Amino acid sequence: MAGRRAATKAIDWLAFAERVPPNQKVMFNALKTRSDAVAAKLTALPAKPPTIDWAYYRTTIAKAGLVDEFEKKFNALTIPEPKDTQTEKINAQEQEVNKSAVAFIEDSKARVTSYENGLAKFKDMVPFDQMTVEDVVEAFPEAKLDKVKYPYWPYKPINEL
């Protein structure tokens, strides 16, 4: 039975609920309720449909050959199951996402080590309140005073006052 096979896939509702934004909780609850109702109906159905008692119908139906014709057509009937065309695409997307996640994790680890190296620099330096101007320039070369551009620093020239 096709419905049985479809119902065998379990949904991790807790993981699903964690990813639902707060403004969509009502829709999520409605989906879960409908899904539970359909799952309950599917589990209530028997694994095999009840067999048809063709002998009983042959004795009760007056027209000869009608039941044999129905039985032949019923046995010849095959209901095709839909083909799964999306699972391969989903698996491919999942692999791509996993690759990008692994790359992001590696990049993040590299950033963390560079940040830890920068933090070690700050932990090893002389406390700021004990630094001289030369210590500041040594620790932060970008803070070196440009005497050509700012010849009067920290004062303003008289004509700019």
N, C-alpha and C positions, 0 to 999 in steps of 0.2 A: 504494500500500500504506500503510495507516494507521500501521503500525509504523515505516516509514521516516520519515514526517513527524514522528512523535513523537521519533525519535532525532536529528533534525537540530538540536534545541535543545542548545546546548553549556552545560555546567555549569562554572563557574569553581571548581574544587575547592580551589585555594589560598585564595581569598577565603572560601570556605565553611569551610575548616579553621581560619582565623584566628578565626572567630566561635564555634567549638565550645568549650564549657567543658572543662577538663581531665578532669572526672569522666565526660564523655560521649564521650571519644576512641574507646573500644572500639566503641560503637554507631556512631560516624561511620565507622570503618574497615570495619565490617561492611556498612554501607550502600554505601560506595564499592565494596567488593568485589562486592556483588550488582549494583550499577549497571554496573560494568565487564563482568560476566558477561553481563548482558542486552544491553548494547551490542555485545559481541563476537558474540553469537548473531544480532543484527539485521544486523550488517554481513556475516555469513557468508551470509545469505539473498540470493537473486538479486532484482534490482529487479522483475522480472515473474515470476509463477509459470510453470512449464513448461506449454505448451499440451497439451490432450488430443487424442490422435489418434483421432477418432471413427470414421474409416474402418476402422482396425484392429479396433475393438470390433464394428463392424457385421459384419465377416467372421468373427469368432471366436464371437460370441454367437448361439445358434441361434434364440432367440425373436425373431420379426420385430416391429419397431416399438418394442421396449424401449429400444434405444440412442437412437432418435429422440426418444422421450419424455424420456429422461434429458438429452439434449442441449438440448431445448427448455426443460426446467426449470432446467438449469444456466445457460443464457444469460439466462433471466428472473430469476435470483437476483441480488439486489443487497443488499449488506451495508451498512447505514447506519453512518456514522462518528459517534462521539459529538460533540455540540456543545460548544464551549468556552464555558462560562458563567462561569468564574472569572477569566479574564484581565482583563476590564473592571473587576471589583472590585479585583483586585490593582493595576491601573494607577491606579485612583482612590485607593486607600490610599497608593500610592507618591507620588502628587501631594500628598496631604495631609501626608505625612511630610516631603516636600521643602519644603513651605510652612512647616511648623513648624520645620524645621531652619534655613531661611533667617531666620525670625524670631528663633530662638535665637542665631544668629550675629550678627545686628544688635544684639540686646540685649547679647550678650557684648562686642561692640566698644564699645558705649556704657559698659558697666561698666569695661572696660579703660581708656578715656579718663578716666573719673571717678577710677579708682584711680591713674592716672598723674598727674592733677592733685593728688591728695592726696599722692602721693610727692614731687612737685615742692615742695609746701609744706614737707615735712620736710627736703628737701635744702637749701632756701633759708633755713631758720631757724638761729638761733644754736645752736651745739652745747650740749647739755643741761648739761654740766658748767660752762659759762660763763654760764648764764642766771641772772638775778635773779628774785625772786618776781614782780615786775611783768612780766618777759618771759614767764614761764610762764603767767600769767593772760592776757596778750595773745595768746599762741600757742594756749592751750587755755582758752577762756572757761568751759567747764564745770567746770574745776578751781578756780574762784574760791572763796575761803573765805567761808562764810556765818557772819558774826560773831554773828548772832542765834541760829542753830541750834547753833553750836559756839563759844561765847564764850571758852573757855579753850584752844582748839587751839594748839599741839600738846600741851598739858598737860591732865591730867584734874583736875577739881575735887577739893579735899581730901576732901569727903564721899564721893567715889566710890573712893577708894583703899582 
